[in-house]
């Protein structure tokens, strides 16, 4: 996960069971401003894809 062009996190979605309604990454700022969030998928052998339900922006 990149924020404003800087890598801030690596998220591993591997799980032995199905989980619902899980926040897998969050970010907060102390003041309002324009930001860019970029998710880069790094597919690996046996785990080549991801599925997301969406992104939430709360102002």
N, C-alpha and C positions, 0 to 999 in steps of 0.2 A: 504494500500500500504506500503510495506516494502522496504527500501533501505539498502543494506549491513547488513541485519538482524535486522534493527531498524524500528519500526513502525513510519512512517512519516505523514500519512494521512488516513482519512476515507472518502470515496467517496460514496455519495448517488445518484443513477441514476434515482430515481423516478421523473417523469415529467407528467404533465397533458396533454402535447402535444408532438408530435414527433419532435425531433430536429435533424438536420443533420449537419455534419462537425463541431462538438463541441469538443474542447480539454477539457477533464474532469480532467486531472491532468498533470502537467509538473514539471520538475526538471532540474536545471542547476548546473553546477559545475564551479569553477574558474580555474581549471586545468584538464588536461586529465589524466585519471586513469581508472582502471578496477572497475566496480561496478555491483552489482546484484540487480535487481528490481523484487519483488515478489508481485503478486496480489492474495489476499486471498478473496474468496467469502464467505460471511456470509449470507446465505439465511434465510429469515424471512417469517413468515406466510403471504401468499398473494403475496410475492415477492421472490420466491425461486431461481431464476436464473438471470444471466446477459448475455448480448451479447456484444461482442466487435468487432470492425472492424480491429483492429491491434494496434501495437506499432510502434513508429517511433524513430529511433536513428539517430541523426545528429552529425557528427564529424567535 
